[in-house]
Amino acid sequence: MQIVSEKKVIYFLICLGCITVSFNVAAITAAIPVISLDLKLPAIQVSKVIPFYMIPYGIGALIYAPLTRKISYRAVLAGTLALFSIACFACGISNDLNSFLLARIAMGVTGASTIPLGLMLIGELFDRNVRGRLVGLFFGCSFFSSLAGIVLSGLANWRWLFYVPAIIAALSSACFFILKSQCLKRVNSSSVNYFKAFSDVKIRNVFIFIFAISFFYHGVHKWFGIYLDKAYGMDKLTISFFFILGAIGGVAGHLLGGYISDKKGRLISCYIGII
């Protein structure tokens, strides 16, 4: 019974980490017109905060799986969330674009740990027949968090989009540090070889599928707020409403996809997602 309870606590914490990192991802996109007014800079210039986060995030995501072969899950998650908290706070107090962009790079690199390590822990701790639903809920938390961030972006000062995840990240880091779980203290015993993974046709096709979906999604999503501002002159509350609609659809899609994956198989889930 204790082991089951411990697994639930760990799952809650990795979901909390996902919530932390996802809180302002969509909201920042919606808030760029407001941030540009505050910093007295053109919106297209302020929009650099998007790639200055996304590119380091993508690179950082490749680091943490190999790192856990040397350092425990607990140390990596506690450390990166603590640094993510500091980076978020630095973004919140920034009054010039250069310091803002540096802090965004730090956010990207440190925030990249939660998703890959969360998925690895789900794979190690839970049975195959429930993983799909747990992964669906895990990513569903991401969209719920994005939804909350978007709502906040329409109601509060944009700096709170960084203060809130800074607080949650600090609490999450402390919880990972305090939790004395053997599951978190161990290192990853599996080999991590990205070149070998890409040599497998099935795995490579999955990556191509994910890349294509992400390319089209982020290609529209990350510039949508600026487009609505420039093309239609919408205020931040109206822009936030459009992002809320997308976030609601994302929540439903992740939960449904996880359920179908467990019941009908991952391939069927992918085909339905494409349709």
Secondary structure, DSSP 4 states (H G I P E B T S, - for coil): -HHHHHHHHHHHHHHHHHHHHHTTHHHHHHHHHHHHHHHTS-HHHHGGGTHHHHHHHHHHTTTHHHHTTTS-HHHHHHHHHHHHHHHHHHHHT--SHHHHHHHHHHHHHHHTTHHHHHHHHHHHHS-HHHHHHHHHHHHHHHHHHHHHHHHHHHHS-TTHHHHHHHHHHHHHHHHHHH---HHHHSPP-S---HHHHHHSHHHHHHHHHHHHHHHHHHHHHHHHHHHHHHHH---HHHHHHHHHHHHHHHHHHHHHHHHHHHHH-HHHHHHHHH-
